Amino acid sequence: MKKKLFSAMAATALFAGVLAGCNTEGGSGSGSSGDKILIGANLELSGNVASYGTSIHDGVKLAIEEINANGGVDGKKLELKPFDNKSDASEATNGALKLTDQDNVLAIIGAATSGNTVAQVEVANGSETILISPSGTALNVTVNDKGKLNPYAFRTTFIDPFQGTVAANFAIEKLGIKKAAVYQDNASDYAKGLADAFIETFKAAGGEIVAEEAYVAKDTDFRSTLTRLKSANPEFIFIPGYYEEVGLIVKQAREMGIDVPLMGGDGWDSPTLVDLAGADALNNTYTTNAYSANDPDEIIQKFVKSFNDKYGKSPDGFNALGYDTVYLLADAIKRAGDVDAAKVKEALEATKDLKLVTGSVTIDENHNPIKSATILEYKDGKQEFNSKVNP
């Protein structure tokens, strides 16, 4: 059974969250309320990275709608308790406190970013509430900085080193790159994780890193650092970061005559990227992602149709990860045979070869999914399926 939150500090933070305008509906204290299973969603529905959170939220809602239409999980309907963390770590903590102590949810889906997920880990572990980030890729989401497993934290996406490794191998093996530069957000653990893995893998394969530069989130003028990168004559630039800055970086790089291939991670995945960079500027750019809507796989195409029927648009990677997170959780609840967090946690840990939209998932000893990555290529502002890379 879920333990009640235990400190005055937690109570103070919770009170602050309530004052900030949280929903105050309660639950039973066990993740179940009558014939319903209560699921929280702590997502970036506004703020700097709202594109990620709202995409995940749309995927989550579609999955819950489908599951409930098919009888729910063991006869119980899933009920979503959403919280907008405003793309802020403190708000994410407040949301976790509210969802666990007031709404009494069985599990929390979110956040979209690693930092806003890590901000909830202590609350999740202390209250024995399952926490699943659909897209938080940093290592410390599931394993803390001391190397200890966060027992109630899981993720649906792959980890940062895998993305960086995939990108480096793609640059060398598919594009024939020998000299690369790296341009990263120096305040982002996400960007650092991808960059470190890229550099290590690229060098180990015989490649040369000719330049490394950094920017800061919310910067808007990148021309001085791009000038230094251009002078190093790289054949390829790896830019791990989030779409708000990346869009402007790509636009300004192309305006300055930098026409080499550019590549990043799943942080590029937002329709806003095209608005910021421009469709032409994004030609000859690539990203690692969870999936492609153009992948001919039957499971993927069924999801694409369902999503398009509901929302009138093609789903992006965050839509797919939100959708898959619900199905991952529902599968574990069903196998656990009980709405008990400890039992559902054990069932999640035992997940093996579960077929989802973003790939077949097996959960490893660090609560990370073993799954494939997809390479996407931008062509005239649209993402096109390039290739799939298995772990």
N, C-alpha and C positions, 0 to 999 in steps of 0.2 A: 504493500500500500504506500501511497505517496506520503512523505513526511511534510509536516507543516514548516514553513519558513521560520527561522529560529532566532534571528537577531534584530536588535533595535535598528541597526543600520538598514537592514532590508525593509523593515516597516516604514522607516523614514522615506526611503527611495520609492516605495510603493505609494505612499501618500502623495509624494510629488507627482508621480505618474497619474494618479487619479485627478489631482488638481489640474493637470494638463489636458483633461478632457477625455479620459478613457471611458469605454463602455463598462458598466458595473454589473452586468448580469452574472450571477453565480452559477455554480454547478454542484455536483454531489461530493467532490473531493476525491473521486476515484477515476476521473476521466470519462465517467459515464453518468448520464442523466436520464433515467427512465429507459426509453427505447432508443436513446441517442448516444453516440460516441463523440465526445467533444475534442475538437482539433483546433489548436491555435495557429495563426499565421502572423508572424512578426516580420513585416516586410517594409521595404523602402517605397511607400506609396506616394511620397512627395519628397522634395529635396534634390540633392545633386545627382543621385543615381536612381531616380524614380523609374526610369525606363526599365531597369532590371526588375525591381520589385513588382511593378504593375504587370509585367509580362509573366512573372512567376505566379502572381495572383490569378491571372486569367487561366493559366494552365491548371492550377489547383482547383478552381471552381468547376472547370469542365470535368475533371476526373471525379470530383465528389458528386456532381450531377449524374454522371454515368453509373457510378457505383450504387448510388441510392436508387436509381431507376431500375437497377437489376437486383434489388432486394437488400442492399446494404451489405454489411459484414456480419455474418451470423445473425441476420435478422435485425440488426441495429443500424439505423441511418447515421451517417456522418454529419456532424454539424460544425460549421466553421466559425471560429471566433477571431476576426481580423483585428490587427493593431498596426497603425502606421508609425514606424519608428523615425520617420522624417529624415532618413539617411544619416542618422546621428547615433553614435555608440551609447551615449547616456540614455537616450530615448529607447534604444533597443533593450537596455537593462531594465528600464521602467516597464517596458512591454512584457518582458519575461516575468517580472515580478507580478504584474497584474494577471497575466494569463495563468500562472501557476497558483497564486494564492487566492484570487477572486474567482476566476473562471474555472479553475480546477480542471484544466485540460489534460488529456492523456499525453499529448505530444505537441510540440511547437515546430512548425515548418518555417524556416527562415533563420537568419536573414539571407539576403542575396549576396552581400559582400562578406569577406572573411572577418574584417574588423567588427562589424555589427553582429556577427555570429559569436565570435569570441567573447563579446561583451555579455552574452547570455549564458555562457558555459557554467560559470559558478552557480548561478541560480538553478540551472537545469540539474546539475549534479547534486546540489544541496536539497532540492525538492523531489529528486528522483522522477524527473519529467524528461521524456525523450525529446531530444533536440536534433532535427535533421535539416541541415543546410542544403538546399538544392544546388547551390553554385559557389559556396565558399571553398576556395581551393588551397588556402594556406595550410601548412602542416599543423599549426597549433590549434586548428579547429577541433581535431580529435585527439591529439597528443600534445600535452602542454610543453612549455619551454624547458622543463626538467626531464622530459622524455617519458612522463607518466600518462597513461591512457585516461582520457576524459570518459568515464564509464557510460554516460548517457548521451554523448554526442556522436552523431553520424553525419555522413554527407552522401549526396547522390551523384555528384560530379567527380571527376578525376582530380588529382592533386597538382600543385604548381610544378614540381620537378618533371612530371610526366609531360605537361604541356611544353615546357622549355626544351626538353629532350626531343620531343616530336618535331618541334619547329627547327631545331638545329639539324636533325637528320634529314628533314625535308629540304632545307636550304642546300645541304651538301649533296645528297643523293639524287634529288629530283631537279634542282635548279643548277647544280654544278658550281655552287658558290665556294670560293676559296678565301675571300677577304670580306669580313662583315663588321658592321658597327652596331653598337647597342645604345639606345636612347630610352632611359627609364624614368619613372616618377620616383624620386629618391625618398619620398615620405610614405610610400606604399609597400607594405609587406608582400602584397600580391605581385607587384612589379618586380621587386627584388628577388622573390622566389623564382619567377620565370626567367629573369635575366641571369641569375647565378647558374641555373640548370642549362640554359642555352650556351653560355660561355664555356662551361666545363665540357659539355658534350661536343661543341664545335671545335674546341682546341684538341680534344682527345682524338677527334677524327682527322686531324691534320689541318684544320682551318686556322686562320689568323684573325684575331680581333684587332682591327686597325684604329678604332676609336671607341671611347665610352663617354657619354654625356648624360646629364640628368636635368630634369625640370621639376617644378613643384606644382601640385594640384592647384587649379584655378588660374595658372598662368595663361595668358592669351597671345603673347608675342614670343615666338620661338626662333626668330630669325638668326640671332647671334649664335646660339648653339648649333643650329642647322648649318650655318656658315662653316663652323669648325668641323662638323661632320663631313660636309661636302669636300673640304680641303684634304681630308684623309683618303679620298677616293675609294670608298667602300663599294663593293659589288651588290650589297644587300644591307638593309638596316632593320634590326629587330626592335620593335617599339612595344614593349609590354606596358599596358596602361588602360585607363578607362576612356570611354568614347568621347567625353566632353573635351578633353585635351587632345586626344588622338586625332579627332576630326580636324582640328585647327592645325595640328602638326602636319598632317598629310597635305592639307590645302597649301600651307606655306612652303612645304618642301617642294611640291610640284611647281609652284610659282617661281621658286628659286632655281629651277632646272634640275632638281634631283629626280631622276627618272628611273633609278634602280628599284628592284622589288622591295616592298616594305611588308613586314609581317608582325602580327601580334597574337594575343591570346583571346579568350572568350570575352574579355573586357571590352573588345571592340563591338560586340554584338548588340547593336541598337539601331533602329531606323534613323535616330537622330544623327548618327555618324555620317550618313549620306547627305543629310541636310547641311552639316557643318563643313564637310570636306568637298562635296560636289561629286557627282557620279564619275566624271572624267578623271578626276584626281585619284580616285580609288582603283582605277584600272591598274593591273600589275601589283595588287596587294593581296595578302593571304592571311587567314587566321586559323588557329586551332579552335575547335568547338565540339560540343557534345553530340551534334547530329546535323544533318542537312535535310531540309524539306524536299530536296530534289533527289535524295537517295531512293532508289527504286524498291527498297525493302518493303514487304507487304505490311508489316506492323507500322512502319513509319507512314506509309501512304494512307492507311486507315485513320491514323491520328490526324494527319494533315486535312483529310476530308471532314472529319468531325469538328476540328477546330475552325475550319473555314466556314462550315455550315452555321456554327454558333456566332462567330465574331466577324465573318466576312473578310478575312485576310489570312495570309499564309503564316503559320507559327514560326517563331524564331527559337533559338536554342534555350532561352530562359523559359519560354512557354512550355517546351518539351520537358525541361527539368522539373518545373513545378508539377506538371501532370504526372511524371514518373515518380516523384516523391510521394504523392498520395497513394499510388498503386504499390510502391515498396512498403509503405506503412500498413496499408490494408492487408497485404499478403502476410505480413508478420503478425498482425492481430488475429487473422484467421488461423494461422498455424499455432499461435499461442493458446487459442481456445479460451481466452479470458481477457477482459479489459483490465489488466494489471500491468503496470509499467515495467516491473522487473521481468515478468514473463515475456512481454512484447520485446523488451531489450534483448533477451536471450534468443528470441526468434529472429530478430534482425541480424544478430551476430551469426546465426546459422544459415542466412540467405545464401543460396547457391544456384547459379545458372538461371536466375529469374529474368525472363525475356521482357524487356521494356523498350520504349521508343528509342531511348538513347543508348541501347545496347543491352546485351546479356550481362547481368550483374551478379557477382559473387562478392560478399563482404569479407575483407581480410581481417587479420588480428588487430589492426589499428583502426577499424571501423571505416575504412575507405573502400570504395567499390573498385574491383578489378574489371575494367571495361575498355572498349576501344575509344579512340579519338577520331574526329573527322577533320579533314583539311578543307576549308572553304576558300574560294577565289571570288573576288569582286569583278564583275563584268558589267560595265555601264550602270553601276549603282545597285546591281542585284547580286546576291550571294549565289554562287554556283557550286555544286558538289565537285570536289577535285579528287579526293581519295580518302580511304579509311585506313587507320593505323591501329593494329591490335597491340595489346600490352605485351 
